[in-house]
Amino acid sequence: MTTYAQPTIRRSTRHRDVVPALWRQVVRGASKTAEPAHAEPDRSAFTQLEIYDGILAAIDHRAEVLDVIATSPGRESSIRSLRDLLEITHLQATAILGLPLDRFTAASRDRIAHRATELRAALTH
C-alpha cells in the first residue's frame, strides 16, 4: 500500500475543502487497478512541445525577435508581429513574450532543445 503525504487543503469561498489538482490526480491514479487498453497521450505534453518549438524558433532568430518586440507599440501587436515573423501560433508567441532575456542564450537553447527531444520521443512511443 502506497501512502502519500497529506495534501495542502485550502478553503474555498463556499466553505468546502478544495484539494489541489495534483493530489486528486495521484489519488485517482492510485485507486485504479486495471490500465486501459489504449491510453490517450496527455494533451498538455503536446502543448508543451508546441511551446518548446516556438521558443526554439525565437532563439534561432533572436535578433529579429528582440527588434520586433522593441519596435511594437503594444503586446497584441508584438504577438501579431511574432506570429508573422516566425509563422507560429498565438500560444507560442505569448510564451515567447513571457520569456526573460536570459532564456535567449545558447546554453538555454541547448536545454530547451534537449527537453523537446525527450518529450517528442516520449510522445512517439
Secondary structure, 3 states (H helix, E strand, C coil): CCCCCCCCCEECCCCCEECCHHHHHHHHHHHCCCCCCCCCCCHHHHHHHHHHHHHHHHHHCHHHHHHHHHHCCCHHHHHHHHHHHHCCCHHHHHHHHCCCHHHHCHHHHHHHHHHHHHHHHHHHC
